[in-house]
Amino acid sequence: MSSSQAGSSKPSSVEANLKKALELKEEGNRLYAEAANDADALLAALRCWHTALLHCAGINSFASMYGAKSTPGQDKRAQDLTVALRLNLAACYIKEAKYDKAIYATTKVLETDDKNLKALYRRSLARLRTGDLQRAAQDLDLALEQSPRDPSIRRLAAELVEKEQDRIGRQGEEEARKADEEERKKRSEEEAKRHDSLREKEQSQPAS
């Protein structure tokens, strides 16, 4: 089933929406797995997941866009699907270096599940890539609390420490450079004052 075929028909019930959203999610997963060798597959995966999100968005306990009401169980399935889809989108955005979008997608997940490990990890990674080391560390600390032995999280922690050390090193070099400039400026000003003082002294001497 192609991505265009996956989103071509409109379900007429909550259950059909859930089924279509799940089909689109799985199709997107398949395309994402092929994305390493096919750039178009990544875009197609994004389309599938976005369309699946639209189907999930029409499901709630008040009324759906298709005129049917959902049960609490269906709401839970839609919510779980939405979380999975947003996490998939975040992974895709990170792969495309669209880090702001990845941060947005993971933040939406964390608004309803503040301990979601994948969301914390992926938002930390995206923040690290944008240079926001402080907030990347905050997310990573929460992830490490839950899974301190996770290899991916530990690798990210090591990368974060390295970048922080580089930042501190660069900051120290910049501070040393500024201090050196200030010292040279101070010596130059003192030398200028000394010359001015000698000149004034010479000018004040009576002519012989």
C-alpha positions, 0 to 999 in steps of 0.5 A: 500500500502506497502512502497516497493510497493509505490516506485516500479513503475517509473512515466513517466511524471511530473504530475505522479512524483508529484502524486507519491511523494504525495502518498509516503508522505501520506504513510510515514505520516501513517507509522510515526503515527504507529511508537510509537508502531512499530520501523520498521514503523519509518524506513519505513516512512523514506524510503517513504519520501526519495523516495518522495524527489527523485521524487520531485528532478526530477521536475524543469523548465528546464528538469526533469529526465523523459524527460518532462518539468514542469510548474511554478505551478508544480514547486511550488507544488514540492517545497511545497512537498519538504519542507513538506518532509524535515520537516517530515524527521527532525521530524523523525530524532529528534525522532531517536536522529539523531540531526545532520541530523535533523539540516541539513534537517531543514536548507535546508528548511530555505535556501528557507524559512527563516521564516518557523516556523516548521523548526525554531522550529525543528532546535532549538530543535535539536540544544538544544539536541546537547548542542548548546544553543546559536544557539538554542536560535537564532532559538527560538527567530525567532520562538517566534517572529512569534508565541509567544503563541505557547505552544510547542515553549513556552515549548522549551523556558522554557527548554532552559532557564533552561539549560542556567541557569544550564550552568551558574551555572556549569560555576560559580561552575567551576570558584569558584573551580579554584579560590579556587585552585589558592588561596590554591596554592598561600598560599602554595607557600607563606608558602614554601617561609616563611619556606625557608626564616626561614631556610636561616636565621637559616643557616646564624646565627653563631655557638655558 
